[in-house]
Amino acid sequence: MRRFSVHTCSILLLALSACGTQPSQQTLPTAEPKASPITEASTEAPQDLFWNHLTMLCGNAYQGAMTSDDAVDTELADQTMVMHVRRCFEDRIEIPFHIGDNRSRTWVLTRHANGLQLQHDHRHEDGSEDTVTLYGGRTTETGSQGVQFFPADEYSKDLFTSNGLDVSVANTWSLEIEPGKRFSYILRRPERHFQADFDLSTTVAEPPPPWGHSPVRNP
């Protein structure tokens, strides 16, 4: 048998290493790495994105239904609900919320330098303001482009208390939007949950103006 000296083996190992090959391993081809899609993060603030999602609905009406199950809302379960993104300004959006033939409610969203504000404009059929109106809250955090929360503000708490609605002091409203899919209006407080979901994939006929408002369209 032919023998190699230690010196000879060292020379062979050095030669193999220089060629990029290991004596005891086989070089296998490696798969070409797949390119990852490059996504550019939006520089817009979450509340601005949320606002933009809403303004894109301007002029349209959408049908919805109650999706919560509190016993106090049983009579609303079979009612047709329609939201109409009726008037949009740079810092104000008006969204009437019709339940059956009741056109007393309008959600009013206002954009301020320090956040968003949600108010509930409640009117009687003759157009006069309800005693409990313009209540709502302001955002206390940035939220996301899909969800914004509005805890009851001090004006609303005082209004509720002075009208015997102390339980409503703990109200938090939220608005959720999945563009092209769903818009939700939600009210929560301890032992209370109301939610109405609207289908954004299909528009419906424009409803009559809410009570106390003229038929003026978007400027």
C-alpha positions in Angstrom: 0.0 0.0 0.0 1.2 3.5 -0.9 1.7 5.7 2.1 1.8 9.5 2.4 3.8 11.5 4.8 2.3 14.1 7.1 4.1 16.7 5.0 2.5 15.4 1.8 -1.0 15.4 3.3 -0.6 19.0 4.4 0.3 20.0 0.9 -2.7 18.2 -0.5 -5.1 19.9 2.1 -3.7 23.3 1.3 -4.2 22.7 -2.4 -7.8 21.6 -2.0 -8.6 24.5 0.3 -7.2 26.9 -2.3 -9.6 25.4 -4.9 -12.6 26.1 -2.5 -13.2 22.3 -2.0 -13.2 20.3 1.2 -11.8 16.7 0.8 -14.7 15.1 2.7 -17.6 17.2 1.4 -19.4 17.5 -2.0 -20.2 21.0 -3.2 -23.9 21.3 -4.0 -25.6 24.1 -6.0 -27.6 26.6 -3.9 -31.0 27.9 -4.9 -31.2 31.4 -6.1 -32.8 33.5 -3.3 -36.2 34.9 -4.1 -36.6 38.7 -4.2 -38.9 40.0 -1.4 -41.5 42.6 -2.5 -40.5 46.1 -1.3 -43.3 47.8 0.6 -43.0 51.5 1.3 -44.3 52.5 4.7 -46.9 55.3 4.7 -45.7 58.5 6.2 -49.3 59.6 7.0 -50.5 59.6 10.6 -53.0 56.9 11.4 -55.8 59.4 12.1 -55.1 61.1 8.7 -55.4 57.7 7.0 -58.6 57.0 8.9 -60.0 60.4 7.8 -59.0 59.7 4.2 -60.8 56.3 4.2 -64.0 58.1 5.3 -63.8 60.9 2.9 -63.5 58.4 0.0 -67.1 57.3 0.9 -68.4 60.9 0.5 -71.8 61.1 -1.2 -72.5 57.4 -0.8 -75.1 55.6 1.4 -74.7 52.1 2.7 -77.1 49.6 4.3 -76.3 47.9 7.6 -77.8 46.1 10.6 -77.4 45.7 14.3 -74.9 43.0 15.1 -74.8 43.2 18.9 -77.4 41.4 21.0 -78.1 43.4 24.1 -81.7 42.8 25.2 -82.4 46.6 25.5 -82.0 46.8 21.7 -84.3 44.0 20.7 -86.7 46.3 18.9 -83.9 47.4 16.6 -82.9 43.9 15.5 -85.2 43.9 12.4 -84.8 47.6 11.6 -83.1 48.7 8.3 -80.2 50.8 9.1 -78.5 53.2 6.6 -75.5 55.4 7.0 -75.1 58.3 4.5 -71.7 60.0 4.2 -73.5 63.2 3.3 -71.2 66.2 3.6 -67.5 66.3 3.7 -65.3 69.4 4.4 -61.6 69.6 5.1 -62.0 69.1 8.8 -65.7 68.0 9.2 -67.7 65.0 8.0 -71.4 64.6 8.6 -72.9 61.1 8.5 -76.7 60.7 9.1 -77.6 57.4 10.7 -81.1 56.3 9.8 -83.0 53.6 11.6 -86.1 52.7 9.7 -88.1 55.9 9.3 -86.3 57.6 12.2 -83.9 60.2 10.8 -83.1 61.9 14.1 -79.4 61.0 14.2 -76.3 62.4 12.6 -72.7 61.5 13.4 -70.5 64.6 13.2 -66.7 64.0 12.9 -64.4 67.0 13.4 -60.6 67.0 12.9 -58.6 69.1 15.4 -54.9 69.6 15.7 -54.8 67.3 18.7 -57.1 64.5 17.5 -60.6 63.6 16.2 -63.9 64.4 17.8 -67.2 62.5 17.4 -70.5 64.2 18.2 -74.1 63.0 18.0 -76.5 65.6 16.5 -80.0 64.5 17.7 -83.1 66.3 16.3 -86.8 65.9 16.5 -89.0 65.4 13.5 -89.8 69.2 13.4 -86.0 69.9 13.2 -85.6 71.2 16.7 -82.7 69.9 18.8 -83.2 67.2 21.3 -82.4 68.0 24.9 -79.5 65.5 24.8 -77.5 66.4 21.7 -74.0 67.0 20.4 -72.6 64.5 23.0 -69.7 62.4 22.2 -65.9 62.4 22.8 -62.4 63.0 21.6 -59.6 60.6 20.8 -57.0 60.3 23.6 -54.6 58.2 21.5 -53.6 57.9 17.8 -55.5 54.7 17.2 -55.0 53.2 13.8 -56.1 53.8 10.2 -58.9 51.2 10.8 -60.1 52.1 14.3 -60.6 55.2 16.4 -61.9 55.4 20.0 -63.9 58.3 21.5 -64.3 58.2 25.3 -67.1 60.5 26.6 -65.8 64.1 27.1 -66.6 66.4 30.0 -69.3 68.2 28.1 -71.1 64.9 27.5 -70.6 63.7 31.0 -72.2 66.9 32.4 -75.0 66.6 29.9 -75.7 63.0 30.8 -75.6 63.7 34.5 -77.9 66.7 34.3 -80.5 64.6 32.3 -80.5 61.6 34.6 -78.3 59.5 32.3 -75.4 58.9 34.8 -74.8 55.4 33.4 -73.7 56.9 30.1 -70.8 58.8 31.7 -68.7 55.7 31.0 -69.5 55.6 27.3 -66.8 54.9 24.8 -67.7 55.0 21.1 -65.6 53.6 18.3 -65.6 53.7 14.6 -64.1 51.0 12.5 -63.5 50.8 8.8 -62.2 48.2 6.4 -62.2 50.0 3.0 -64.4 48.3 0.5 -65.8 45.9 3.1 -67.2 47.2 6.4 -67.9 50.2 8.5 -68.9 49.8 12.1 -70.3 52.1 14.8 -69.9 50.8 18.3 -70.9 51.9 21.7 -69.5 50.3 24.8 -69.6 50.8 28.6 -69.9 48.3 31.5 -72.7 45.9 30.7 -73.6 47.7 27.5 -72.7 47.0 23.9 -74.4 48.3 20.7 -72.9 47.7 17.3 -74.1 48.4 13.8 -72.2 47.1 10.8 -72.5 48.5 7.2 -71.6 46.8 4.0 -69.2 49.0 2.0 -69.1 46.8 -1.0 -72.5 48.0 -2.3 -74.1 51.5 -2.2 -77.8 52.0 -1.8 -80.2 54.8 -2.8 -79.5 58.2 -1.1 -82.0 58.6 1.8 -83.9 61.8 2.6 -82.1 64.5 4.6 -81.9 63.9 8.4 -84.5 65.9 10.4 -83.6 69.5 10.8 -81.1 69.5 7.8 -81.5 70.9 4.3 -81.0 68.8 1.2 -77.8 70.6 0.4 -75.2 68.3 -1.1 -71.4 68.3 -0.6 -69.8 71.7 -1.5 
